[in-house]
Amino acid sequence: MSDEDKPPRARSPRQSAVPSSRLSRLSGFGRLATGIAGGMMAEGTRRLLNGERPKFQNMILTPGNAARLADRLSHLRGAAMKLGQMISMDAGDMLPPELAAIMATLRDGATFMPSRQLEKVLAAEWGPDWRGQFAHFQIRPIAAASIGQVHRAVTHDGRTLAIKVQYPGIRESIDADVDNVASLLRMSTMIPPQLDLGPLLAEAKIQLHEEADYHREGEQMQLYRERLAGEDGFVVPELDMALTRGRVLAMSFEEGVPIESLETESHELRNDVARRIITLVCRELFEFGVMQTDPNFANYRYQMDTGRIVLLDFGATRAVAPEVANSYRRLLTAAIDDDADAVIAASLDAGFINEATITRHRPSVETMTRVIIEEFRRTGPFDFGDRSFVPVLRDEGMGIAADRSSWHLPPTETLFIQRKISGTALLCARLQAKVDVRAILLEAIGAHEAAL
């Protein structure tokens, strides 16, 4: 047996059994809550000894508690970790740097399950003699994420496959995990009681159940493969229907390096990759009517020999309603036309902000709108590495956020789209890319209007 076929060592820091029973997962949340409470007490004591009057939020938002949260969610995996990833990406530049760095570890991959647990899952899906289907199956995973881990395998006819194996108990724990994360947020008092999380939590459960349906993901992957057929810039894996099961997704293995590793490559390459990804997001929104809404960096890889971007993980693919696409078109058109009042009106119409926010914080809303419009008015490439405008948006946004009576959740169908847009911008910033975003948007909006 080769080294790569050997089961991972028991003491590997990246290996831990997935809590699969309801009781074990509930216990995990209990330990998380206890750890955060202990961290709050320690931070409160420290501040009191320093002569400070500690605020509740300052005691919660500490690096220690952020590390506890990231570590426990990574251990639990499933919907718990997925929601943590969403928080880490959606927070973007709003978190303090040290907290953002800790939460970003959730995007770097989960711990993987021990070989004994893996064998049990595969035997349940493929039967006890499952090894006979392969000339080679790599026990150590090549990637581990929130819902499953990926293994490389070679069939007897010489095809190299990527096999995604779902963690045991993940599908059954989704609803409880979402409710438990919501309870932690409410316990922290960081969410005001008047903010109704019900619709968002219900939609999160629906999406996570869809992501755990590997038959659905396989179908969405094949549809994307058809949409991008004949295009040199992208490659989508091919589904292996014969080996795919409810908790096992088999596909062609596509070589590639992590997309973020391109940050050390030439400016030309980084700019081109970012341009293609941004253009694809616009096509999803205005042309395809379907969007893969998970912008995790691990869902992109790059083939150095072919220059193609590998697209992975289609579990979070969602339909984009025409009225939602139209609301984005109106908002972007107003920004490009330098019409601040129209931008605010379009934002209100789309549900990004509410009347209370405009009434109570009109100057801040106008300042943020003006900053965004100024960025849109620039001709030539937009420098994603230049974050000079971010502090203004953060300061004005935090001022609005301090007024909890004006808190508002946009429609759930736009939240997932915004997640993809924010994550794409985060990736472009990581690559320090310069892209003529205005030109891409003008072309996308023009094509959309022509199709109406």
N, C-alpha and C positions, 0 to 999 in steps of 0.2 A: 504493500500500500504506500503510495507516494505521500509526501508531507502534506500536500494540499487536500488529500482525501481523508487525512486523520481528523477525528473529532477535535474541536478546539479544546485547549487545556481548561480544566475546571476552574482555575483561578484567573482566567482571562478577565480583565476588567470590563470587557465589552460583552460578556456573556452573562445572562441571568434568565431564569425560567420566567415565562410570561404568566402572571397571575390570571388564571382563567375562570375561577369560580366567582360567583357574586360576592361571597363572604371575603375571599382573599383580596378582591379589588376594593371592596368597601374598607377593609382594614388598611389598605394602602392609602386611601384618602384620609383615613383617620390619623395615620402617622404623619401625613403631610400637614394636616390642620394643627396637630400637636406641635410639630416642628416649627411652623410659622408662629404659633402662639408663644413658644419658648423664645424664638428670635425677637419677637416684639418686646417681651419682658426684658430681655438682655439689653436691647437698644434703648428702651425707655429708662432703664436704670442708669445706663451710661450717660444719657443726656441729662438726667436729673443730677448726677454727680458732677457734671460739668456746669451746673447752674442754669440749664436750659429748661424751658417748659415744653416738653415734647408734644408734637401733634400726632394724632393717630395715623394719618397717612404716611408721615415720615418714619414711623416705626414699622410700617408694613413694607414700604418701598426701600428696602435695604439690600445690598449685595448678598448678604447671608440668606435672606428669605428668597431672593431670586434664584440663588444656587439651589436651595432646598426644593423650590418649585420645579426647576428644570430637571434636577436629578430624579425626583419622584415621578414626574410625568414620563420621563424617558424609561423608567423601570416599568411603569404600568402599560405604556404603549397604547395602541388603540385610539379611541376617540379622545381620551384624556390628553395624550401627547399631541394629537392632531389639533386640538383646540389651543394647546400651548404654542404650537407652531404658528397658528393663525394670529394669536396675540403678538407673538414676537415679530411677525412680518408687518402686521397692520399698525403696530406702534411706531415702526419706522424711526424717524428722527425725533419722536416725541419723548422717548425714554432717555434718561441720563446715560452717557456712554458706557459706564461700568455695568449698569443693569442691562442695557441693550446687548452688550457682549456676552453676558451670561445667558440671557434668553436665546441668543442666536445659536447656542450649542444645540438647541432642540432641532435646528434645521440640518445639523451635521450628521444625523443618523442615530438610530436607537441602538441599544444593546441587542444582541441576537439570542435566540433561544438555544438551549443545550441540544446536542445531537439526539439525545433520547426523546425529547419532546418533538423534535423535527421528524424523527422516524415514525412516531405515533401518528402525526398528522398525515404524512405521506401514505402510510399503510391504510389509513381510513379512506383516503381519496383514491388511491391507485390499487389497493389490495396488498396483501403481505409480500407478494413476489415482485414488487414494483421495480426493484433494481434490475430485473431482467430486461426492462425496456431500454436500458442505456448501456452503451459501451463504457461510459464514464459519467459519474455524478459527483460533483465537488461538494463535499459536506460543509466545508466552511463557506458561509455566504459571502458574496462579493459586495453586498449592500444590505443594510437593514433600515427600515423606515418605521412609520407609526403603525401600520396595519399589517405589514408582512415583510419578509426578507427574501432576497433574490440569490439564486444559486445558478452556477454554470453547469451545463450538462451536454454530453455528446451522444447522439443517437447511433444506432448500429449502421445507419446509412451515411454517417459522417457529418450530419448537420449539427452545428453548435447552437444550443438553445439557452435562453434565460428563463429560469423557472421561478416565478414569484409564489411563495408559500405564505398563506395567511396564518397569523398567530392564532392559537386555539382560544376559543371563548370571546374573541374580539367582537364578532358580529352580534353575539347575544348580550354584550355588555354596553353597547353604544348608548342606548337610552339612559341607563343608569349613570354612565360616565358623564354624559352631558349635564344631567341633573346635578351630579355631585360637583362638577366644576362651577356650575351656576350657584350652587350653595356656598362654595368657597368665596366667590365674588361678592355675594350678598353678605356673608359673614364679615368680610373685610370692610363693609360699609362704603366701598369705593363706588358702588352702583347705587344711585338714589332710588328709594322705593317707588317713586312715581314713574320711573322708566320701565316700561313694559318689555321685558325680555322674551315674553312668551312666543311671539311670532318668529324671532330670530332663533330661539332654541329649537322650535319645531322644525324650522327649515334646516338647521344644522343637523338634526337627527336624520332627516330625509336624505341629505347629501351624503352623510357618513354611511348610511345603509346602502346607498348606491355605490359608494366607493368600495364597500365590502362585497359587492356582487361582481365576482370576477367574470362571469359570463357577459354581463352588461359592459364591463370595461373592455373585454375582448372585442365586442361589437363596435364600440366607440373607436377603438384603436384602428380597426379595419376601415371604418368610415373616414377617419382622418387620413389613412394611407391612400384611400381613393381620391380624396380632395387634393392631396399634394402629389399625386402621381405625375410623373414627367417633369417635376421641378427639381433642379439640380441642388438647390440650397438646403433641402431638408431630407431626412430619412426617418421613416416610421417603421418599427418592427412589424414583422408578419406573424399573425396569430397561428398557433398550432392547435387546431380545434380538437384533434384526436387526443391530446394530452391535457387539455384544459378541463378543469372541474370547478365546482362551486368555490373551493378554497385553494385551488392551484391554477395559476395562469401561465401558460407556456407560450413562448414567442421566440422569434429569431434573435440571436445574440448580436448586437450591433456594437462594434468596437468604438471607443471614443474616450477622450480625457474629460475630466470635470470642467464644466464651462467656466467656472471661476478661476481655473488655473491659467486661463488666457490673459490674466492681468499682467503677466510678465512678457507677453508677446508684443508685436509691433502695434503702433497706433492704428495703422491701416486695417489690420486684422480685427482688432477689438471694435473699431468703428463699424466695420462691415457686419460683424456678428450681431452687434446691438441693433443696427439698422434693420437687419432681417427679422429679428425677434419682434421689434416694435411694429414693423409692417405686418407681421403675422397676427399680432394682437388686433390691429385695425381691421384686418380681413375677417377675423373671427367675429368682431363686433358688427361690422357693416356689410360683409359679404356672405360669410358662412351661416350666420344666425345661430352659431354654436361656439361655445368657448370652453377651453380647458382652463378651469379657474384656479388651479393650484400652481402658483409660481415658484415653488420650491426650486432652488438652484439644482438640486439633484435630478430634476426632471429634464435637464438639458445636458447633453454631452457634445463634444466636438471631435470630428474626425480630421486629424492633421493631414492625412494623406489625400483625402477627397475634398476637404473644405466644406463638408456638409455638417449641419447641426442635427443631432439625433434628438428626437422628441420622445419622451417616455411618460408613462403613468397617465392614463386617460380616465381614471375612475371619477375624477371631479368634473367631467365634461357636462356642461349644462346648456340648455337651449336659451337663446337670447330673444326675448319677445320683441316684435317690431317696434312697439311703443317705447321700449327701453332704448333701443338703438336710436330712435328718433330724438329722444330726450338728450342723449349724448351729442348727436349731431347739432341740435340747437345750441347746446352749451358751448361746444367747441367753435361753432360758427360765430357766436357772439364774442368769444375771446379773441378769435382771429381778427374780427371786425373792430376790435378796440371799443366795445360797447359795454361798459361796466354795469349799467343798469340792466341790460339784457342778460348779462351773465348772472346777476343776482336773481333776476326773474326766472331764468332757466333753471338755476340751482334750486329755487323754491318749488318750481313746477315738478322737477325730478325727484324732490323729496330729500335732497342732500342737506338742506337746512329748513327750519320751520319759521313761522311768523314771529314766534317769541324771540328767536335769536336775532332776527333783523330789527325788531322793535327795541330790544334791550341792548343790543351791541352793534348798532348800525355802523359806527366809525370803524370798529375792528373788522367787520365784514367787508367794508369798502376798502380798507387798507390791504387786507388779504387778497381781495379781488384785483386790486391795482397791481400788486406784486406779481400775481399769476399772469395778468394781461401783458405786463412788461416783458415777461419771459416769452410769451407767445409772439410778441411783436418783433423780436429779434430776427433778423434775417441771417441765413447761414446756419451752421451747425450749433446745436445746443450742447453746452458743456456739462455733462452729468457729473463731472468731478468738481465743478464749482458749486459749492453748497452755501454760498454767501447769502442767498435769499431765505434759506431754511430758518435761521434764528428769528427772522421777522414773523414768518408764518407760525413758528412754534410759540413765540411770546404772545402773539395775538390770539392764537388758538387756545393756549393755556388760560388766558384771561377769560375767554368765553366759557371754557370748561369749568372754571372755578364757580360759575353760576349754574348750579345744578338744576335750577328751575327751567333752564333753557335747553337742557340736554334732550337729544332727539336721535332716534334710530332711523336711518333711511330705509326705504323698502328693501326687503331681504334680497330681491332679485338683483338689485344694484350693488349690494354689499359684496357679493361674490365677484362681480365684475371689477369693482374697485380694488378688491384684494389682488386680482391679477395685474391690474394697472400699477398699483403700488409696488408689488413684488418685481415687476418688470423694470420699473424705475430704479429699484434698489439694486438689481443686477447690473443695470447700465452704469450706476454709480460705482459699483464694485470694479467694473472694467475700466472706469475712468474714460468712458466713451464720449465722442463728440458726434452727434447725429443731427441732420436737418429734419427735426421732428415736424416743424411747420409744413415743410413740403410733403411729408408723408401724410399728414392729416388733411391737407388740402386735396391731395389726390384721393384719399379714402372717402372724404365727405363728398367730393364731386362725383365719384363713382356711385356712391350711395344715392345721391339725389337723382342721378341719371336712371337708376334702377327703379325709382318710385313711380 
